[in-house]
C-alpha cells in the first residue's frame, strides 16, 4: 500500500513539475513575461520530479546539476525580467 502511495505521489510530482515547466515556456515565448516565467519555474522546483525522499547527499550528481541549472535559469529569468522592466 505504501509503495503504491509513493509511486502515485512521485507521478503527481512529475506531472505538476512538467506542467509548470510548460507554463514557464509559454510565458517566455507567448507572453514575453520573464518574471512570471521565473516564478513558475521556481514553483516547479517545489515538486521534485525525482525521489523526494532522497536527501541531497544521496542524489546522483546529474540530479544535483539539474536542480542547480534549474535554479540558475530561475535567477537568470528574474534578472532579465527586472532588467527589461527597468526601462
C-alpha positions in Angstrom: 0.0 0.0 0.0 2.7 2.5 1.0 4.7 1.6 -2.2 1.7 2.5 -4.3 1.2 5.8 -2.5 4.9 6.7 -3.0 4.6 5.9 -6.8 1.5 7.9 -7.2 3.0 10.8 -5.3 6.1 10.6 -7.5 3.9 10.5 -10.6 1.9 13.5 -9.4 5.1 15.5 -8.7 6.4 14.7 -12.2 3.2 15.8 -13.9 3.0 19.0 -11.9 6.7 19.7 -12.5 6.3 19.3 -16.2 3.2 21.5 -16.3 5.0 24.3 -14.5 7.9 24.0 -17.0 5.4 24.1 -19.8 3.7 27.2 -18.3 7.1 28.9 -18.0 7.9 28.2 -21.6 4.5 29.6 -22.6 5.1 32.7 -20.5 8.5 33.2 -22.1 7.6 32.5 -25.7 4.0 33.6 -25.8 3.7 36.5 -23.4 7.4 37.6 -23.0 6.8 37.8 -19.3 10.1 36.7 -17.8 9.3 37.4 -14.1 6.2 35.3 -14.3 8.2 32.6 -16.0 10.8 32.7 -13.3 8.0 32.4 -10.7 6.5 29.4 -12.5 9.9 27.7 -12.7 10.6 28.4 -9.1 7.3 26.9 -8.0 8.1 23.9 -10.2 11.2 23.3 -8.1 8.9 22.6 -5.2 7.6 19.5 -7.0 10.7 17.3 -7.0 10.4 15.1 -10.2 12.9 12.6 -8.8 12.7 10.7 -5.5 11.5 13.3 -2.9 12.6 11.1 0.0 16.2 11.0 -1.2 18.4 13.5 0.6 20.7 15.9 -1.3 23.8 14.0 -0.4 22.3 10.7 -1.6 21.3 12.1 -5.0 23.3 11.3 -8.1 25.5 14.1 -9.5 23.3 14.6 -12.6 20.3 15.3 -10.5 22.2 17.9 -8.4 23.4 19.5 -11.6 19.8 19.5 -13.0 18.5 21.4 -9.9 21.4 23.9 -9.8 20.9 24.7 -13.5 17.2 24.9 -13.0 17.7 27.4 -10.1 20.2 29.4 -12.2 17.6 29.7 -15.0 15.1 31.0 -12.5 17.6 33.6 -11.3 18.5 34.5 -14.9 14.9 35.0 -15.9 14.2 37.0 -12.8 17.1 39.3 -13.6 16.2 39.5 -17.2 12.6 40.4 -16.3 13.7 43.1 -13.8 16.3 44.5 -16.3 13.8 44.7 -19.2 11.1 46.2 -16.9 13.6 48.8 -15.7 13.3 50.8 -19.0 
